[in-house]
Amino acid sequence: MVSSSHEAMHKIFTHDPAAFARAFHVLGLPFPDPVAVEQISVDLTETAPVERRADTILRIATEDDAFLLVVEAQSTQDPPRIAAWSYYVTFLHNKYDLPVVLVVVCHDKETATWASRTMSVSYRRWTTFRLSPLVLGPHNVPAITDPAEAEADLPLAALSAITHAREPEIGEILEAIVAAFRRRGASEETEFYAELVEQGISHTEAAKLWRDKMATDLSFFRSESAQRLRAQGREEGLEQGREQGLALGVQRALLTVLTGRGIELSAAQRTLLTETTDLDQLNAWLAQALTANSADELFG
């Protein structure tokens, strides 16, 4: 028995699955007659939790209304992302009952062209769902190569560097940003955008160029580039590997402990210490240095 008008509106297709073909013919839609129909479960509940995370979601209010802005970073063409973006948009629209705008930020023109296409879920000439992202890339974000422009608008300058990371003009853009940082001086804002640019271009060849340019002025930046370069100045052997840097740190700690306890080293003992790079041995000496009464006892 059909129990309600709601069920009546869809049960006809369960009773006679081919009915949809005749209905579509009435509407003049170009769907072919089915040769096989299978009814699948109507339960769309996800039985296992599936973690899905957009890159950034913002609720933006205007004088007239409000909407949600989903920002996705895309460095390569990745067709499976289309399904994820579609899910984000429909889920957020259902959850917040607000319009949703999807923005995709791209590193290169090829990816931007791919992401700019209208993406749809359709059958033949009938579209059920259409997704139209707004795309930011080197094709529409200006290349900020003037230091004055970069200083006046650091967010746009940073976006310019990120979207032009694989373009020929990236060197000029980074030069302009470094010059803008010098003009503005030390501040949380300049440090933030230094980190942002570094992270935004980290997977491109421009990353090394950025680190080289940052090396010209390290007085007020605490970005990863600055930290690495300062560490290279303090730890001469950093380029030979992380373990040598750790060994150097333990050597210095050991010398500090011995000096603080008034224990002097002979030239041979100092040479032995500085030439030892085995971390287990150095850490053992460091532990013993807290109680040793002489250098001979420690190194004997």
PAZAPA-4460 file (N, C-alpha, C; in steps of 0.05 Angstrom, whole numbers, plus 32768, in hexadecimal, padded with zeros to 4 digits):
% residues 300
    n_x    n_y    n_z   ca_x   ca_y   ca_z    c_x    c_y    c_z   seq   type   mol
   8011   7FE8   8000   8000   8000   8000   8012   8019   8000     1      M     A
   8009   802C   7FF0   8017   8046   7FF0   800C   8056   8006     2      V     A
   801D   805F   8019   8014   806B   8032   8011   808A   8031     3      S     A
   801C   8097   801E   801B   80B4   801E   801F   80BF   8002     4      S     A
   8017   80D8   7FFE   801B   80E5   7FE4   8039   80E7   7FDE     5      S     A
   8049   80EB   7FF3   8066   80ED   7FEF   8071   80D3   7FE2     6      H     A
   8068   80BC   7FED   8071   80A3   7FE2   8066   809E   7FC6     7      E     A
   804E   80A7   7FC2   8042   80A3   7FA8   8052   80B0   7F92     8      A     A
   805F   80C6   7F99   806E   80D5   7F84   8087   80C7   7F7B     9      M     A
   8091   80B3   7F8B   80A9   80A5   7F83   80A5   8087   7F81    10      H     A
   8090   807C   7F8E   808C   805F   7F8D   8086   8055   7F71    11      K     A
   807B   8066   7F60   8074   805D   7F45   808D   8053   7F36    12      I     A
   80A4   805F   7F3D   80BD   8057   7F2F   80C8   803D   7F3B    13      F     A
   80C0   8038   7F54   80C8   801E   7F60   80B7   8008   7F55    14      T     A
   809D   800D   7F52   808B   7FF9   7F47   8090   7FF3   7F2A    15      H     A
   8096   8008   7F1B   809C   8004   7EFE   80B5   8015   7EF8    16      D     A
   80CD   800A   7EFC   80E5   801A   7EF8   80E8   8026   7EDD    17      P     A
   80DC   801A   7EC9   80DE   8025   7EAE   80CC   803D   7EAA    18      A     A
   80BC   8044   7EBF   80A9   805A   7EBC   80B8   8075   7EB7    19      A     A
   80D1   8076   7EC2   80DF   8090   7EBF   80E6   8095   7EA2    20      F     A
   80EA   8080   7E92   80F0   8085   7E76   80D8   8091   7E68    21      A     A
   80C0   8086   7E6E   80A8   8091   7E61   80A3   80AE   7E6A    22      R     A
   80A9   80B3   7E84   80A5   80CE   7E8E   80B8   80E2   7E80    23      A     A
   80D0   80D9   7E7C   80E4   80EB   7E6F   80DD   80EF   7E52    24      F     A
   80D1   80DB   7E45   80C8   80DF   7E2A   80B2   80F4   7E28    25      H     A
   80A0   80F4   7E3D   808B   8108   7E3E   8098   8124   7E40    26      V     A
   80AE   8126   7E4F   80BB   8140   7E52   80CD   8147   7E3A    27      L     A
   80D0   8134   7E28   80E1   813A   7E11   80FE   8138   7E16    28      G     A
   8106   8129   7E2B   8122   8126   7E32   812E   810E   7E22    29      L     A
   8147   8111   7E1A   8153   80FC   7E08   815F   80E5   7E17    30      P     A
   8150   80D9   7E2A   815A   80C2   7E39   8151   80A8   7E2B    31      F     A
   8163   8095   7E27   815C   807C   7E1A   814C   806A   7E2C    32      P     A
   813E   8057   7E20   812F   8043   7E30   8143   8031   7E3F    33      D     A
   813D   802B   7E59   814F   801A   7E68   814D   7FFD   7E5F    34      P     A
   8163   7FEE   7E62   8163   7FD1   7E5C   8166   7FC2   7E76    35      V     A
   816E   7FD0   7E8C   8170   7FC3   7EA7   816E   7FD9   7EBC    36      A     A
   815F   7FD3   7ED1   815C   7FE6   7EE7   8160   7FD7   7F01    37      V     A
   8170   7FE2   7F13   8175   7FD6   7F2D   8170   7FEB   7F43    38      E     A
   8160   7FE4   7F56   815A   7FF6   7F6D   8170   7FF2   7F82    39      Q     A
   817C   8008   7F8B   8190   8007   7F9F   8186   8014   7FB9    40      I     A
   8195   8011   7FCF   818B   801A   7FE9   8187   8038   7FE9    41      S     A
   8171   8040   7FF6   816B   805C   7FF9   8179   8069   8011    42      V     A
   8186   8059   8021   8194   8063   8039   81AE   806F   8031    43      D     A
   81B0   808A   8033   81C8   8098   802B   81D9   80A0   8043    44      L     A
   81D3   8094   805A   81E3   809A   8072   81FE   808E   8070    45      T     A
   8213   809D   8077   822E   8092   8077   8232   8083   8090    46      E     A
   8236   8068   808E   8238   8057   80A5   8253   805B   80B3    47      T     A
   8267   8062   80A4   8282   8066   80B0   8289   8083   80AC    48      A     A
   8295   8090   80C1   829C   80AC   80BE   82B2   80B0   80A9    49      P     A
   82AD   80C3   8098   82C0   80CA   8083   82C9   80E7   8087    50      V     A
   82E3   80EA   808B   82EE   8105   8090   82F1   8114   8077    51      E     A
   82E4   812B   8075   82E7   813D   805E   82ED   8159   8068    52      R     A
   8302   8165   805E   830A   817F   8067   8310   8192   804F    53      R     A
   8302   81A8   804E   8309   81BC   803B   8321   81CC   8045    54      A     A
   832E   81DA   8033   8346   81E9   803B   833F   8201   804D    55      D     A
   832B   8211   8044   8322   8227   8054   8305   822C   804F    56      T     A
   82F5   8231   8064   82D9   8238   8061   82D4   8252   8071    57      I     A
   82C8   8265   8064   82C3   827F   8071   82A5   8286   806E    58      L     A
   829A   8290   8083   827E   829B   8082   8281   82B9   807F    59      R     A
   8277   82C3   8068   827B   82E0   8062   825F   82ED   8062    60      I     A
   825E   8303   8071   8245   8313   8073   8249   832D   8064    61      A     A
   8234   8334   8055   8234   834E   8047   821D   835E   8052    62      T     A
   8219   8377   8048   8203   8387   8052   81E8   837B   804B    63      E     A
   81E7   836B   8036   81CE   8361   802D   81C9   8344   8034    64      D     A
   81DE   8334   8035   81DB   8317   803A   81F4   830B   8045    65      D     A
   81F6   82F0   8043   820E   82E2   804C   8212   82C9   803A    66      A     A
   822A   82C0   8039   8230   82A8   802A   8249   829A   8035    67      F     A
   824D   8281   802D   8264   8272   8035   8279   8272   801E    68      L     A
   8292   8276   8025   82A7   8275   8011   82B9   825E   8017    69      L     A
   82BB   824B   8005   82CD   8234   8007   82E5   8239   7FF6    70      V     A
   82FD   8239   8002   8316   823E   7FF3   8326   8224   7FF2    71      V     A
   832C   821C   7FD9   833C   8203   7FD5   8355   820A   7FC6    72      E     A
   836C   81FF   7FCF   8385   8203   7FC1   838A   81EB   7FAF    73      A     A
   8390   81EF   7F95   8394   81DA   7F82   83AE   81DE   7F72    74      Q     A
   83C1   81CC   7F75   83DA   81CF   7F67   83DC   81BE   7F4E    75      S     A
   83CB   81AA   7F4A   83CA   819A   7F33   83AE   8193   7F2B    76      T     A
   83AA   8189   7F13   8390   817F   7F0B   838A   8165   7F1A    77      Q     A
   8373   8164   7F27   836C   814D   7F37   834E   8147   7F35    78      D     A
   8345   8139   7F21   8329   8134   7F1D   8319   812B   7F35    79      P     A
   8324   811A   7F47   8314   8112   7F5F   830D   8129   7F71    80      P     A
   831B   813F   7F6F   8315   8156   7F80   82F9   8161   7F79    81      R     A
   82F0   815D   7F61   82D6   8168   7F59   82C0   815C   7F6B    82      I     A
   82C1   8142   7F70   82AE   8136   7F82   82AF   8141   7F9E    83      A     A
   82C8   8146   7FA7   82CB   8152   7FC2   82BF   816E   7FC3    84      A     A
   82C5   817E   7FAF   82BB   8199   7FAF   829C   8199   7FAE    85      W     A
   8291   8188   7F9E   8274   8186   7F9C   8268   817F   7FB7    86      S     A
   8275   816C   7FC6   826C   8165   7FE0   826D   817D   7FF3    87      Y     A
   8283   818B   7FF3   8286   81A3   8005   826F   81B6   8000    88      Y     A
   826A   81BC   7FE7   8256   81D1   7FE1   823A   81C8   7FEA    89      V     A
   8233   81AF   7FE3   8218   81A6   7FEA   8215   81A2   8008    90      T     A
   8229   8198   8015   8228   8194   8032   8225   81AE   8041    91      F     A
   8236   81C2   803A   8235   81DC   8047   821B   81EA   8042    92      L     A
   8210   81E7   802A   81F7   81F4   8024   81E1   81E8   8035    93      H     A
   81E1   81CE   8038   81CC   81C1   8048   81D0   81C7   8066    94      N     A
   81E9   81C9   806F   81ED   81CD   808C   81E7   81E9   8094    95      K     A
   81EF   81FD   8084   81ED   8219   808D   81D7   8228   807E    96      Y     A
   81CB   821C   806A   81B5   8229   805A   81BF   8244   8050    97      D     A
   81D7   8244   8045   81E2   825D   803A   81EE   8257   801E    98      L     A
   81EE   826A   800C   81FB   8266   7FF3   8219   8260   7FF7    99      P     A
   8224   8250   7FE6   8240   8248   7FE8   8250   824F   7FCF   100      V     A
   8266   825D   7FD2   8278   8264   7FBC   8292   8255   7FBF   101      V     A
   829A   8247   7FAA   82B3   8237   7FAB   82C9   8247   7F9B   102      L     A
   82DF   824C   7FA9   82F6   8259   7F9C   830D   8245   7F9C   103      V     A
   831A   8242   7F84   8330   8230   7F81   8349   8240   7F7A   104      V     A
   835E   823E   7F89   8377   824D   7F84   838B   823A   7F78   105      V     A
   8396   8242   7F61   83A7   8230   7F51   83C3   823C   7F4D   106      C     A
   83D7   822B   7F4A   83F3   8233   7F46   83F9   8239   7F29   107      H     A
   83EA   822D   7F16   83F2   8230   7EFA   83D9   8232   7EE8   108      D     A
   83DE   823A   7ECF   83C8   823F   7EBD   83B9   8225   7EB5   109      K     A
   83C8   820F   7EB2   83BC   81F6   7EAA   83A8   81ED   7EBF   110      E     A
   83B0   81ED   7ED9   839E   81E5   7EEE   8387   81F9   7EF1   111      T     A
   838C   8212   7EED   8377   8226   7EEF   8362   8222   7ED9   112      A     A
   836B   821C   7EC1   8359   8217   7EAA   8348   81FE   7EB0   113      T     A
   8354   81E9   7EBB   8345   81D1   7EC2   8330   81D7   7ED8   114      W     A
   8338   81E6   7EED   8326   81EC   7F03   8310   81FF   7EFB   115      A     A
   8314   820F   7EE6   8300   8223   7EDE   82E8   8217   7ECF   116      S     A
   82EB   81FF   7EC6   82D5   81F3   7EB8   82BD   81EE   7ECA   117      R     A
   82A5   81F2   7EBF   828D   81EB   7ECE   828B   81CD   7ED1   118      T     A
   8289   81C4   7EEA   8289   81A7   7EEF   826C   819F   7EF6   119      M     A
   8263   8189   7EEA   8247   8182   7EEE   8243   8164   7EF2   120      S     A
   822D   815D   7EFE   8223   8142   7F00   820B   8141   7EED   121      V     A
   820E   8132   7ED7   81FA   8132   7EC3   81F8   8117   7EB5   122      S     A
   81E2   8114   7EA7   81DE   80FD   7E96   81D4   8107   7E7B   123      Y     A
   81E4   8100   7E67   81E0   810B   7E4C   81DD   8129   7E4D   124      R     A
   81C7   8134   7E44   81C5   8151   7E44   81B7   815D   7E5C   125      R     A
   81B2   814D   7E70   81A4   8157   7E88   81B7   8159   7E9F   126      W     A
   81B9   8171   7EAB   81CB   8176   7EC1   81BC   8178   7EDB   127      T     A
   81C4   8167   7EEE   81B7   8167   7F08   81C5   817A   7F1C   128      T     A
   81DF   817C   7F1A   81EE   818D   7F2C   8205   819A   7F1C   129      F     A
   8208   81B4   7F21   821D   81C2   7F13   822F   81D1   7F27   130      R     A
   8249   81CF   7F24   825C   81DC   7F36   826D   81EF   7F26   131      L     A
   826D   8208   7F2E   827D   821C   7F1F   828F   822B   7F32   132      S     A
   82A8   8221   7F35   82BB   822F   7F48   82C4   824A   7F3D   133      P     A
   82CB   825B   7F4F   82DA   8273   7F48   82F7   826C   7F4A   134      L     A
   8307   8271   7F36   8322   8268   7F35   8335   8280   7F35   135      V     A
   8349   827F   7F47   835E   8293   7F48   8378   8286   7F40   136      L     A
   8385   8292   7F2C   839E   8287   7F22   83AD   829C   7F13   137      G     A
   83C3   8294   7F05   83D3   82A8   7EF7   83C4   82B5   7EE0   138      P     A
   83AD   82AA   7ED8   839E   82B6   7EC2   838E   82CE   7ECA   139      H     A
   8388   82D1   7EE4   8378   82E8   7EEC   8382   82F7   7F05   140      N     A
   8396   82EB   7F14   83A2   82FA   7F2A   83BA   830A   7F1F   141      V     A
   83BB   8324   7F24   83D1   8333   7F18   83EC   832B   7F24   142      P     A
   8401   832E   7F13   841C   8329   7F1D   8427   8343   7F29   143      A     A
   8429   8343   7F44   8431   835B   7F53   8450   835C   7F53   144      I     A
   845B   836C   7F41   8479   836E   7F3F   8483   8389   7F49   145      T     A
   8471   839B   7F50   8479   83B5   7F5A   847A   83B5   7F79   146      D     A
   8491   83BA   7F85   8493   83B9   7FA3   847E   83CB   7FB0   147      P     A
   8478   83E3   7FA4   8465   83F5   7FB0   8449   83E8   7FB0   148      A     A
   8442   83DA   7F9B   8428   83CC   7F9A   8427   83B5   7FAE   149      E     A
   843E   83A7   7FB0   843F   8391   7FC4   843C   839C   7FE0   150      A     A
   844A   83B2   7FE6   8448   83BE   8001   842C   83C7   8008   151      E     A
   841E   83D2   7FF3   8404   83DD   7FF8   83EF   83C6   7FFC   152      A     A
   83F4   83AF   7FF1   83E0   8399   7FF3   83EF   837E   7FF5   153      D     A
   83F8   8378   800D   8407   835F   8012   83F6   8346   800C   154      L     A
   83DC   8346   8013   83CC   832E   800D   83CB   8328   7FEF   155      P     A
   83C7   833D   7FDF   83C7   8339   7FC2   83E2   8331   7FB7   156      L     A
   83F7   833C   7FC3   8412   8335   7FBA   8418   8318   7FC1   157      A     A
   8410   830F   7FD8   8414   82F3   7FE0   8404   82E0   7FCD   158      A     A
   83EB   82E8   7FC7   83DA   82D8   7FB5   83E7   82D7   7F99   159      L     A
   83F2   82EE   7F91   8400   82F0   7F78   8417   82DC   7F76   160      S     A
   8427   82DA   7F8C   843E   82C8   7F8C   8434   82AB   7F8B   161      A     A
   841F   82A4   7F9A   8415   8289   7F9B   840A   8280   7F80   162      I     A
   83FA   8291   7F74   83ED   828A   7F5A   8400   828B   7F42   163      T     A
   8417   829A   7F45   842A   829C   7F2F   8443   828B   7F36   164      H     A
   8441   8279   7F49   8459   826A   7F52   8467   825B   7F3C   165      A     A
   8459   8253   7F27   8466   8244   7F11   8468   8255   7EF8   166      R     A
   8465   826F   7EFB   8466   8281   7EE3   8481   828F   7EE2   167      E     A
   8489   8298   7ECB   84A4   82A5   7EC7   84A7   82BE   7ED9   168      P     A
   8492   82CC   7EDF   8494   82E5   7EEE   8496   82E1   7F0C   169      E     A
   8497   82C9   7F16   8498   82C4   7F33   84B0   82D1   7F40   170      I     A
   84C7   82D2   7F32   84DE   82DF   7F3E   84DA   82FC   7F44   171      G     A
   84CD   830B   7F31   84C8   8327   7F35   84B3   832B   7F4C   172      E     A
   84A0   8319   7F4D   848C   831B   7F62   8498   8318   7F7E   173      I     A
   84AA   8304   7F81   84B7   8300   7F9A   84C9   8317   7FA1   174      L     A
   84D7   8322   7F8E   84E8   8339   7F92   84D7   8350   7F9E   175      E     A
   84C0   8355   7F92   84AE   836A   7F9B   84A5   8366   7FB8   176      A     A
   849F   834D   7FBF   8495   8347   7FDA   84AB   834B   7FEE   177      I     A
   84C4   8341   7FE8   84DA   8345   7FFA   84E0   8363   7FFE   178      V     A
   84DE   8372   7FE9   84E2   838F   7FEB   84CC   839C   7FFC   179      A     A
   84B4   8392   7FF9   849E   839C   800A   84A2   8396   8027   180      A     A
   84AC   837E   802D   84B2   8376   8048   84C7   8389   8054   181      F     A
   84DB   838F   8045   84F1   83A0   804F   84E5   83BC   8056   182      R     A
   84D4   83C6   8045   84C8   83E0   8049   84B6   83E1   8062   183      R     A
   84A7   83CC   8065   8495   83CB   807C   84A2   83C5   8096   184      R     A
   84B8   83B7   8096   84C7   83B0   80AE   84B9   8399   80BD   185      G     A
   84C4   8394   80D5   84BA   837D   80E4   849E   8381   80EF   186      A     A
   848D   836D   80EB   8472   836E   80F6   8466   8352   80F3   187      S     A
   8451   834D   8103   8443   8334   8101   8438   8330   80E5   188      E     A
   842F   8346   80D8   8423   8343   80BE   8437   833A   80A9   189      E     A
   844F   8347   80A9   8463   833F   8095   846D   8322   809A   190      T     A
   8470   831B   80B3   8478   8300   80B9   8462   82EC   80B0   191      E     A
   8449   82F3   80B4   8433   82E1   80AB   8434   82DD   808D   192      F     A
   8437   82F3   807E   8438   82F0   8061   8451   82E3   8057   193      Y     A
   8467   82E5   8065   8480   82D7   805E   847B   82B9   8060   194      A     A
   846E   82B0   8076   8467   8294   8079   8453   828B   8064   195      E     A
   843F   829C   805E   842A   8295   804B   8436   8290   802F   196      L     A
   8447   82A2   8027   8454   829F   800D   8464   8286   800C   197      V     A
   8474   8281   8021   8485   8269   8022   8475   8250   8020   198      E     A
   845F   824E   802F   844E   8237   802E   8440   8234   8013   199      Q     A
   8437   824B   8008   8428   824A   7FEF   8438   8241   7FD7   200      G     A
   8452   8245   7FD7   8462   823D   7FC0   8475   8226   7FC7   201      I     A
   8471   8219   7FDE   8484   8206   7FE8   8488   81EE   7FD6   202      S     A
   8474   81E7   7FC5   8476   81D0   7FB4   847D   81D7   7F97   203      H     A
   8489   81EE   7F94   8491   81F7   7F79   84AF   81FE   7F79   204      T     A
   84BA   8201   7F62   84D6   8209   7F60   84DB   8225   7F6A   205      E     A
   84C7   8235   7F6D   84CA   8250   7F77   84D1   8251   7F95   206      A     A
   84CE   823A   7FA2   84D3   8239   7FBF   84F1   823F   7FC5   207      A     A
   8503   8234   7FB5   8520   8239   7FB9   8526   8257   7FB3   208      K     A
   8519   8261   7F9F   851E   827D   7F98   8515   828F   7FAF   209      L     A
   84FE   8288   7FBC   84F4   8297   7FD2   8508   8296   7FEA   210      W     A
   8512   827F   7FF0   8525   827C   8006   853F   828C   8000   211      R     A
   8548   828C   7FE7   855F   829C   7FE0   855B   82BA   7FE4   212      D     A
   8543   82C3   7FDD   853D   82DF   7FDF   8539   82E7   7FFD   213      K     A
   852E   82D5   800C   852A   82DB   8029   8545   82DD   8037   214      M     A
   8559   82D0   802C   8574   82D1   8039   8580   82EC   8039   215      A     A
   8576   82FF   8029   8581   831A   8028   857A   832B   8040   216      T     A
   8565   8323   804F   855D   8332   8066   854F   8320   807A   217      D     A
   855D   8317   808F   8552   8304   80A2   854D   8311   80BD   218      L     A
   854F   832B   80BF   8550   8338   80D9   8535   8336   80E8   219      S     A
   851F   8333   80DA   8506   8333   80E8   84F2   831E   80E0   220      F     A
   84FB   830C   80CE   84E9   82F7   80C6   84EE   82DD   80D6   221      F     A
   84D8   82CF   80DD   84DB   82B6   80EB   84CE   829F   80DA   222      R     A
   84CE   82A4   80BF   84C3   828F   80AE   84D5   8277   80AE   223      S     A
   84CB   8261   80A3   84DB   8249   80A1   84F4   824E   8091   224      E     A
   84F3   825F   807D   850B   8265   806E   8520   8272   8080   225      S     A
   8517   8286   808F   852A   8294   80A0   8536   8282   80B5   226      A     A
   8525   8271   80C1   852F   825E   80D5   8544   824C   80C9   227      Q     A
   853F   8242   80B1   8552   8230   80A5   856C   823E   809F   228      R     A
   856A   8257   8095   8583   8265   808E   8593   826D   80A7   229      L     A
   8585   8276   80BC   8593   827C   80D4   85A0   8263   80E0   230      R     A
   8592   824D   80DE   859E   8234   80E8   85B7   822C   80D9   231      A     A
   85B7   8232   80BF   85CE   822C   80AF   85E6   823D   80B8   232      Q     A
   85E0   8256   80C0   85F6   8267   80CA   8600   825D   80E5   233      G     A
   85EF   8252   80F6   85F8   8249   8110   8604   822D   810F   234      R     A
   85F9   821D   80FE   8602   8201   80FC   860F   81FC   80E1   235      E     A
   8628   81FE   80E0   8637   81FF   80C6   8632   81E6   80B6   236      E     A
   862C   81D0   80C3   862A   81B7   80B3   860D   81AF   80AE   237      G     A
   85FA   81C1   80AF   85DE   81BA   80AC   85D8   81AD   8091   238      L     A
   85E6   81B6   807C   85E0   81AB   8062   85E9   818E   8060   239      E     A
   85F9   8184   8073   8602   8168   8072   85EE   8156   8080   240      Q     A
   85D9   8161   808B   85C4   8150   8096   85BB   8158   80B2   241      G     A
   85A3   814F   80B9   8597   8156   80D2   85A7   814A   80EA   242      R     A
   85B2   8132   80E7   85C1   8126   80FD   85DA   8136   8105   243      E     A
   85E8   8141   80F1   85FF   8151   80F7   85F7   816B   8106   244      Q     A
   85E0   8176   80FF   85D7   818E   810D   85D0   8187   812A   245      G     A
   85C4   8170   812F   85BE   8167   814A   85D7   8162   815A   246      L     A
   85EB   8155   814C   8604   814F   8159   8612   8169   8162   247      A     A
   8611   817D   8151   861E   8197   8157   8610   81A3   8170   248      L     A
   85F6   81A1   8171   85E7   81AB   8188   85EF   819D   81A2   249      G     A
   85F2   8183   81A1   85FA   8174   81B9   8617   817B   81C1   250      V     A
   8629   817E   81AD   8644   8186   81B3   8645   81A1   81C2   251      Q     A
   8635   81B4   81B8   8635   81CE   81C5   8629   81CD   81E1   252      R     A
   8614   81BD   81E4   8608   81B9   81FF   861D   81AD   8212   253      A     A
   862C   819A   8209   8640   818D   8219   8656   81A0   8221   254      L     A
   865F   81B1   820F   8673   81C5   8215   8668   81D9   822A   255      L     A
   864F   81E0   8227   8643   81F3   823A   8642   81E7   8256   256      T     A
   863B   81CD   8258   863A   81C0   8273   8656   81BF   827F   257      V     A
   8669   81B6   826F   8685   81B4   8279   8690   81CF   8282   258      L     A
   868B   81E3   8272   8694   81FE   8279   8687   8207   8293   259      T     A
   866D   8203   8295   865F   820B   82AD   8669   81FD   82C6   260      G     A
   8672   81E4   82C3   867C   81D5   82DA   869A   81D9   82DE   261      R     A
   86A7   81EA   82CE   86C3   81F0   82D1   86D6   81DA   82C8   262      G     A
   86CD   81C9   82B6   86DD   81B3   82AC   86E9   81BB   8291   263      I     A
   8704   81BC   8290   8712   81C4   8278   8719   81AC   8267   264      E     A
   8719   81B0   824C   8720   819B   823A   873C   81A1   822E   265      L     A
   874A   818B   822A   8764   818E   821B   875D   8191   81FE   266      S     A
   8772   8199   81EE   876E   819C   81D1   8765   8182   81C5   267      A     A
   8770   816B   81CE   8769   8151   81C2   874C   814A   81CA   268      A     A
   8744   8150   81E2   8729   814A   81EB   8714   815B   81DC   269      Q     A
   871B   8174   81D8   8709   8186   81C9   8707   817D   81AC   270      R     A
   871D   8174   81A0   871C   8169   8185   870B   8150   8184   271      T     A
   870F   813F   8198   86FF   8126   8199   86E1   812D   819A   272      L     A
   86DA   8140   81AA   86BE   8148   81AE   86B2   8153   8193   273      L     A
   86C1   8166   8187   86B6   8173   816F   86B5   8161   8157   274      T     A
   86C6   814C   8157   86C6   813A   8140   86B3   8122   8144   275      E     A
   86A7   811F   815B   8694   8109   8160   8678   8112   8157   276      T     A
   866D   8102   8146   8652   8108   813C   863D   80F3   8143   277      T     A
   8646   80DE   8151   8634   80C9   815A   8622   80D4   8170   278      D     A
   8608   80D6   816C   85F6   80E2   817F   85F4   80D2   8199   279      L     A
   85F5   80B7   8197   85F4   80A7   81B0   860C   80AD   81C2   280      D     A
   8624   80AF   81B6   863C   80B5   81C5   863B   80D1   81D1   281      Q     A
   8633   80E4   81C1   8631   8100   81CB   861D   8102   81E2   282      L     A
   8606   80F5   81DF   85F2   80F7   81F4   85FC   80E9   820E   283      N     A
   860B   80D3   820A   8616   80C6   8222   862A   80D8   8230   284      A     A
   863B   80E6   8221   864E   80F9   822D   863F   810F   823B   285      W     A
   8629   8119   822E   861A   812F   823A   860E   8127   8255   286      L     A
   8604   810E   8257   85F9   8104   8270   860F   8102   8285   287      A     A
   8626   80F7   827D   863C   80F3   8290   8648   810E   8299   288      Q     A
   8647   8122   8288   8653   813C   828E   8647   8149   82A7   289      A     A
   862E   8141   82AD   8621   814D   82C4   862E   8144   82DF   290      L     A
   863C   812D   82DF   8647   8123   82F8   8665   811E   82F6   291      T     A
   8671   811E   82DE   868D   8119   82DB   869E   812E   82EA   292      A     A
   86B4   8125   82F6   86C6   8138   8304   86DC   8143   82F3   293      N     A
   86E1   8138   82DC   86F6   8142   82CB   86F1   8139   82AE   294      S     A
   86FF   8146   829C   86FC   813F   8280   8707   8123   827A   295      A     A
   871D   811C   8289   8728   8101   8286   8714   80EC   828E   296      D     A
   8705   80F1   82A3   86F1   80DD   82AC   86DB   80DB   8297   297      E     A
   86D4   80F1   828B   86BE   80F1   8277   86C6   80E3   825E   298      L     A
   86DE   80EA   8253   86E6   80DF   8239   86F8   80C6   823B   299      F     A
   8700   80BF   8254   8712   80A8   8257   8705   808E   8250   300      G     A
***
